[in-house]
Amino acid sequence: MNRYTLLLVPDQEEGGYTVTVPVLPGCITEGESLEEALANAKDAIRLYLEDLVANGEPVPLEGEPPRLEAVEVAI
């Protein structure tokens, strides 16, 4: 069982979330609710990893999870 960090970005206009998996380039999904976004992310990761294995490619393992920081910038 592998663990992957998700980045969930809320859609301010239409609601829901866009989900990316930083350690799996191109692994992107979405959901209309947090629960749906998380369920879709699990499915997307599973399919992504199955495709890697089927093609004989290594499965990326996440080391230290990425950090999310905010900075204030004056304009």
FENFEN-V826796 format. One record per residue. N is the residue number from 0. RES is the residue in one small letter. OMEGA is omega as a letter, one per 30 degrees, with the letter a starting at -180 (999 if undefined). Layout:
BEGIN
n: (N/N)
res: (RES/RES)
omega: (OMEGA/OMEGA)
END
This chain:
BEGIN
n: (0/1/2/3/4/5/6/7/8/9/10/11/12/13/14/15/16/17/18/19/20/21/22/23/24/25/26/27/28/29/30/31/32/33/34/35/36/37/38/39/40/41/42/43/44/45/46/47/48/49/50/51/52/53/54/55/56/57/58/59/60/61/62/63/64/65/66/67/68/69/70/71/72/73/74)
res: (m/n/r/y/t/l/l/l/v/p/d/q/e/e/g/g/y/t/v/t/v/p/v/l/p/g/c/i/t/e/g/e/s/l/e/e/a/l/a/n/a/k/d/a/i/r/l/y/l/e/d/l/v/a/n/g/e/p/v/p/l/e/g/e/p/p/r/l/e/a/v/e/v/a/i)
omega: (l/l/a/l/l/l/a/a/l/l/a/a/a/a/a/a/l/a/l/l/a/a/l/a/l/l/a/l/l/l/a/l/l/a/l/l/l/l/l/l/l/l/a/l/l/l/l/a/l/l/l/a/a/a/l/a/l/l/l/l/a/l/l/a/l/l/l/a/l/l/l/a/l/l/999)
END
